[in-house]
Amino acid sequence: MRLLIAALLLALVSPIPTRADLSRNQARKAIQTMAGWSLPGSAVRVESVNLSGNESAEVNAEIQAVFRLRLLEGHWQLREIRTGQDRWEQLEVIASAARVELPAGECDGRLQISTHLTTKRARCLVAALFGVTLPSDDVRIKEVSPFGLSLGSESSALVTALVQVDFRLTRDAQGWRVTEFKSGTRDWANVSDVPIAIDQVKRSAANEDLSTIAKALGDFRRDRGHFVVSDKESVLIDHLSPRYLTRIIRVDPWHRPYQYDGQQDRYSLRSLGPDGKPNTPDDITVSGP
């Protein structure tokens, strides 16, 4: 009895070693929030976890990815991927930030071109994006929207795909996080700096948009003798299009409306930037004259 009591007391006062294990639940949560994303828990199913030391691991998981596709000049193209509730990211922006090229035309040579988006074509497009050579169970189509979603004059569709992806995770003071991912025949890609790079790409696009609108405003003033007087960007674009502005520019790269405040002799244009709040350091502004 004395030995039992002594053993219990020793257990109580002895420090409990911190576990370096990475559970499947921890891995799933890290993948859900990688690169600033916010995927639902149901979108990530962890298949295996392999630790390589106390601070790193490789994880294989099945990701449920939702894509927006558009029919452009008779060809279906993957355009956006859902990164969270009501959050979408353009694949071109992600590719530019990650310095990779998107596949183009791979499926047109294999399948008969059709304006009807079949499951076979959707699978080919997703497989090409992830570098998966078909036939393969690494890409499966769960759902193709039965009706095209009208976006202006373009046909569009939603596709839900299940994709096998490998991840590398590292552990720091904040916990486990995804640092790299790999799919199909593609090399390991670093995702740590992707959110910052995406914002840089978007800032560049916003500056280009605002410069285009500012030039149109200058042309308008030369013809009319004054700038567009309004506090709404929608009114501004209606005045400038199509004579002074050949393309409609309504929202910034963060999918928020541009801001405009114009008087007869001056104006200011603004994007609220990544944080979506006015008059903060990340705002992008152009004013004139």
Secondary structure by P-SEA (a helix, b strand, c coil): caaaaaaaaaaaaccccccccccaaaaaaaaaacccbbbcccccccccccccccccbbbbbbbbbbbbbbbcccccccccccccccbbbbaaaaaaaaccccccccccccccccccccaaaaaaaaaaaaccccccccccccccccbbbbccccccbbbbbbbbbbbbbbbcccccccccccccccccccccaaaaaaaaaaaaaaaaaaaaaaaaaaaaaaacccccccccaaaaaaaacccccccccccccccbbbbbbbccccbbbbbcccccccccccccccccc
